[in-house]
C-alpha cells in the first residue's frame, strides 16, 4: 500500500497566498465588473530592466546557432554570473565571498524551502513570528514539528516580532540550532541594525548554531547604516547562509533567478561533533536535484551588474519605494500606525482588527487586496501587509478607495 508523508496532514489549510488567490477569484467571479487592485502577494509589476531584456535576447540568439548553442550548464550557475555576484554584491562591500561559494538557482523560495534538507531531524529551530510561511511549512513537511495548536506548531521556537521590539526579535534565552532571519523583513518591512545582527551572530557562535539569512529585499535598503548582507558582520561567514533573489531586485518573479551563498568557512557538525563542509553538502544536493537556471536567464541576471543595468534597477526600486511612501503616509493619516515601507516594499499596518475580517472588508468595500497579518503567524493578528508592487495609478486609486471608507474603518 502506498502511504503518504503523514506530516502533510499537520499543515494549516492551504499555502497563504493560494488561499488569498482563491478568495479573490471567488469575489471576482461573483462581481465580474469589479476592478480589483491587488496589493497582496509581493509580485512586481514593472517590466524587466532594458539591460536585462537586451541580454536575454542575446542569450536566446546564442541558443539559435549551432556555434553558440548551450545544453546543460553548470548546476551551480555560469561562472560569468557567479563572478559578477561575488564582485558586485559582496567584494565591493568589503566582504570576501568567492564565486565558488555562490549557487545560482530558480528562486529564494525554493532555496529557503529546500535548505532544511541538510540538517538532522531533531535540531531545534527558531522562526520569527510573523514569518514568511515557507520556512515553517517546509520544516513541517520534513517532520520536524508537532501538531498545529493555537496558531503555532509544537516544537518550534517562535521569535516574537512585535511593536515592543520594533519587529526585530533578540536571540532567545533557550538554545536553538537553526535560526531563520529575514531583513528587510517579510512581512513587517522592519530592518535590523548592525548591532542587532551582531547579537545574532554572537549567539550563533556561542551555541554552534546556523543562521539562514533571507536578504531577498536588501536592494530596498536606503538607510546607509543598515547592513545589506549578514556577512557585513564580522564572524558571520562561519555561522550564516544567505539567500538573495533577483525577483524583487530586478523584476524576475516570472523569469526566476536567485542565488544562495554558502561560505566555505561555515561550521556545521556531524553526529560525532566533527566539522563538515556545508558548502560541499549543498553542492552535492544542488547537483543531484537541480540542473541549473537557463542560459538566457542567467545572461539577463548578469546584466543588472552593468552600469546601465544598475541604473535601471535603481529606478524601478525607487518607483516602488515611492509607492510605499504614499501607502505608508496615507495609512498613517487614516490613523493606522505603520512600519516598513522606507527600506522595504512592504508596509505593515496595525489595524487593531481581526486580520481576515479586515481583508474581507477591504476586498468587499474597496476592491483592494491586502495580506492578512495573521496569515504570517499569531503575532500578525491585528495587522495587514500592503505591498507596494503596483502601478502608481493603482496605488493612488487604492488609497483613495480606502480613504473613502474612513468612517467605517
Ligand atoms: C510575498 O508576497 O510574501 C512574496 O511575494 C512571496 C514570495 O516571494 O514567495
Boltz pocket constraint, residues with backbone or C-beta under 6 A from the ligand:
constraints:
  - pocket:
      binder: B
      contacts: [[A, 40], [A, 41], [A, 42], [A, 43], [A, 109], [A, 186]]
      max_distance: 6.0
